[in-house]
Amino acid sequence: MTQALPPGVDINAPVTGSFAAILTPEALAFVATLHRRFEPQRRELMQRRQQRQASLDAGALPDFLPETAAIRQGDWQIAPLPADLHDRRVEITGPAERKVMINALNSGAGVFMVDFEDAQCPSWDNQLQGQINLRDAWRKTLAYHGHDGRHYRLNDEIATLMVRPRGWHLPEKHLLVDGQMVNGSLFDFALSYFHSAAALHELGRAPYYYLPKLESHLEARLWNDIFICAQELLQLPRGSIKATAMIENILAAFEMDEILYELREHSAGLNAGRWDYIFSCIKHFRHNREFCLADRERITMRVPFMRSYTLLLIKTCHQRGAPAIGGMSALIPIKHDPSRNELALAEIRAEKERDARDGYDGGWVAHPGLVPLAHEAFRSVLGGAVHQWQRRRDDVLITAADLLNFQPETPITEHGLRNNINVGIQYLGAWFSGNGCVPIHNLLEEAATAEIARSQIWQWIRSPKGVLDDGRKVTLGLFRDLAADEINKLRAEYGSRWRRQFEDAAQLFDLLISSDEFIDFLTLPGNEYLD
């Protein structure tokens, strides 16, 4: 890097010419200012997470907070939303890859959420190239020239762009400020905001965000403080940033009103992040001897605890004039099998219609081919309306016990155990190869779905309820026997495509399962494998 770095800033990774256009001294100084101001607060919140987990491990159960009852009972609403965030009936998500972004923005969806977190392997190259792609998308200059000679460019009308940075727990190990690694969330947000906000403001627009992995309203408050500071530093209007908080942690489900309240001048509603939500239940109640969930495929949106959480989210949002955005099915089009494809599409359509009937204002899809289907599903319920914020759902009465009604517990099957092993190793192998979003067995797997796979096995081994339907107890020995068999199958299936990354994946997956202490996120040790 030929240009001088700001004082106290160090980069321990290659900086190409294109990367240097993102990592300018001014942009790095902006990152450093936010880091110095807010890193102590972030660290305190991460310590608070550990304290809450220790309380759960000791047998405590979460409940609605008595100290914030006035917020839940108060008559307040979030600030008005800009026009380009009114129609969110269909949102498409995907990693920050150039071709993927063009196809998603051109898909006809109302919103494209570019994902720097669960759908993206956070290597240095991926994150920086993603920032370049994001800059070009906001400027509407994003283009891609394929090896097959095809050219991809943006249409005149494209989806509204929203950005999902990494969670509070992940560092950006390649950028240091005063000897400290910068947090991945801050890195992703600060660079995207610095390079886009002023230009968008001149066009009467602003950057919009998704906020992942929140566990409390205090973590939402941190984001709000960062937004205020960032707007002040760039002399842009306070409240111009809008962000949707993802309720993908069961502890956050008890604080949805409070999260909206903390973000109210910057809020764009809440989203039901279903896969991370299931993972969070397993993670937080991993030592509770009464807790155990059945095979991953049995945990649908219709089971009691998932149904309660999603209905409460709608009610909470609409009471506050906020959008309620549904989650995403892992099903994708199955091109090679027309009959199975028809069943998959029918299931996706039924899910979107159910979400619309319940009161959701929109939901996610993972493939451009699903956008028309999702649009039609919402139109069939909403007619000509583009949202249903006015539908308050006062009939919904959800208690703490409803949110904690963890059913079904059975069956746990050898097939389910093998599938978790197979998916976990395949996903990690792809992740180590740079891909964070991978079709496996006709389902779209990303970090959150892989987290369910590995956390279930860890908990089944240690829970007295972790018993297969044939009577065998799930043990570390049984896991390793089945894992060896699944690895042999995968070696045969991949043949010459079996690479060192898959050996590393199998090793890491074994560590995740055998570790006496539960590893909070697979991406934490996984990050050590990345350049």
Secondary structure, 3 states (H helix, E strand, C coil): CCCCCCCCEEECCCCCHHHHCCCCHHHHHHHHHHHHHHHHHHHHHHHHHHHHHHHHHCCCCCCCCHHHHHHHHCCCCCCCCCHHHCCCCEEEEEECCHHHHHHHHCCCCCEEEEECCCCCCCCHHHHHHHHHHHHHHHHCCCEEECCCCCEEECCCCCCEEEEECCCCCCEEEEEEECCEEEEHHHHHHHHHHHHHHHHHHHCCCCCEEEECCCCCHHHHHHHHHHHHHHHHHCCCCCCCCEEEEEECCHHHHCCHHHHHHHCCCCEEEEEECHHHHHHHHHHHCCCCCCCCCCCHHHCCCCCHHHHHHHHHHHHHHHHCCCCEECCCCCECCCCCCHHHHHHHHHHHHHHHHHHHHHCCCEEEECCHHHHHHHHHHHHHHHCCCCCCCCCCCCCCCCCHHHHCCCCCCCCCCHHHHHHHHHHHHHHHHHHHCCCCEEEECCEEEEHHHHHHHHHHHHHHHHCCCCECCCCCECCHHHHHHHHHHHHHHHHHHHHHHCCHHHHHHHHHHHHHHHCCCCCCCCHHHHHCCCC
